[in-house]
């Protein structure tokens, strides 16, 4: 309280009534980045408004992720880690400071990316979102009969019996009464829901004898030593068809356990075919096997729902306890929208807070467009877009404000109808007082931005600069690649191709499909579309492999799944490009090709050719740091002295695809085999990728396009592409359409699962599924040309496509 006659200074008056006065704290309303040089960024400076929605655009490889993820989000996380004590930081990964001069106004950054959720066999949507944990609590309280606490309903915990005798140091014995600890795990499948078996028909042709080639396993030739180990042991008749074997002979051939026998005049170890194969082939990771052996494993290994628990993962005890007539397995198998209705029918005040939390989860998932999923869905089967939206669920309704949310293409996998809902969620996050940063290509999302930052003008070394900053309206009028393409619309084809036959799918019932019959035309560009969860992937991936006709066996699925490989894998090794490059270096320097492989003789001895030193910290995240001896170049110094047209092997691997294509196309460095592979990679829009960039840093769209590049040039066949526009700038979509035409004109049949209206408009034939998602979908609601779909406007897709082409 002020004394009489005292006149307080203006600053004190302002502080006394914060509602009316401007406070110094309110002036920090910008995130300032000065001199960013991370990856391909060229010393750029940018100011991003806080508590607004900012969208970052530009072609693939222009530097969007380097600015948003590699600079802003990375520095925010590093600074937060520095608030911990030095002792605790010693147990945390050491994060390098981004290459930037100065940054101001950073807030806590939460990344919501497209990295797929862990594919642990026991990880489900329910375990990831904590929905299953809450249901276990619910059943332990209300389930009848009552069987125990929450662990009794967990498929991760087995029922355990403990008992016996303990002996103290002094020799005193204590009898421990037998205790039973209840768990919900099915003992047959150990909580996985599926059991594996071997298809004997894919392993042995029983109509043949051993000497005629009855064993169908790669490497088991009729006249080879592997087969002689069976036919010349005296246990079996090598000239007798397998189907004529006695019960004893059949057991000895297929199932006899490893043991010593006397044969061929000596003592030898004999083992039946099935246990031998389980040890030598089926116990290994299929992705580490040679392609022909991996193909055999996929034919012979059969996965089926566990007959003991019917795929629920739960034991009989857990399934015996019910609420409103349903056990926890049946509840988890319900579609989320149906689960919400079931929960609303429970009116027990003792569990009201638990029901409220479960309903909030279900409603959030429905609001975000995941209402068609069920809680028992394995998390590893979720697409990148579904995984990103699942991560969003935990942030909806959060009490946190003044947080920076960073999204990586949140519209991936969304139908135009669903994009409107996603836009509302982004705006809701902003309106709570958060800063929302979005890397995006879709015009519908760019249009809702308060602030747009356009990077470019090109990709890789041709990008890394800011082409435009400002409003969406300003971008639409700007002379940048993005600005020029915002209003661009693909037009409907005047004429469509005539099919050269059909792939028949009859009675498709996988997942939510409702006994669907459909003919997929061959020799044309077919687009399969529909809202998220309508059954597109179930129809194509689940049914096409078993389609009737010879063409059904000639289907190649080119999807966005991770490319398996070690930390050493990169585009050069994956595509086979490194082989001709190594030979060219060897010929030019008159040395062995093996010297130019970081996985062979040329590897740096310190890091073994990794380029990085990895320090395992047990349960903490692994720390990676560049090798000090080779500076991350992966090769020993002697190898780097050998050159081809002035460049050493490390410098060549640091080239972009486009630059390398020019390098290997002419002059003394001309290598036609390498140039051909590089041309295909440029054709699919990967000209900006570095040859030596680790494969695990590629996005889903980039992975799909690198797989597609490997198939270009092959004759015939049917190709299935899963959302190939993922990660593509508006300007690159036209290039993709030209590439799809090129594939069809080369005699291939192309089937594209896609939501992008430009691809729909360019199709020869459209198959639209719906009308809704989950059990509201699963039907073919339209088959025909894009022009017919636009004219009828009978489906959600038809309405959006008509609006897109201006009809």
Secondary structure, DSSP 8 states (H G I E B T S, - for coil): ---TT----HHHHHHH-TTTS--GGGG--EEEEEEE-STT--SEEEEEETTSEEEEE-STTSSHHHHIIIIIIHHHHHHHHTTS-HHHHTTS------S-SEEES---EEEE--------TT-BHHHHHTHHHHHHHHHHHH-BS---SGGGG-TTS--EEEEEEEE-TT--EEEEEEEEE---B-TTTTTSSEEEEE-GGGTB-TTS-GGGT-B-STT--TTSHHHHHHHTSSSS-TTS-GGG--HHHHHHHHT--SEEEEETTEEEEE--HHHHHIIIIITS-GGGS-HHHHHHHHHHEEEEE-TTTTTS-B-HHHHH-EETTEEHHHHHTSBHHHHHHHHHT---GGGHHHHHHHHHHHHHHHHTT-TT-BTTSBGGGS-HHHHHHHHHHTTTT----S-EEEEE-TTTT--HHHHHHHHHHHHHHHHTT-EEEEE---HHHHTT-SEEEEEESSSGGG--EEEEEE-HHHHHHSSSHHHHHHT------SS----S-EEEEEEE-STT--SEEEEEESSSEEEEEESTTSSHHHHHHHHGGG-BSGGGGSEEEE--------TT-BHHHHTTHHHHHHHHHHHHHTS-GGGG-TTTTTB-TTTTT-SEEEE--TTS--EEEE-TTTTT--B-HHHHT--BTTB-HHHHHTSBHHHHHHHTTSGGG--HHHHHHHHHHHHTT-TTSBTT-BGGGS-HHHHHHHHHHHHTT--S-EEEEE-TTTT--HHHHHHHHHHHHHHHHTT-EEEEE---HHHHHH-SEEEEEESSSGGG--EEEEEE-HHHHHHH--SHHHHHHHHHHT-
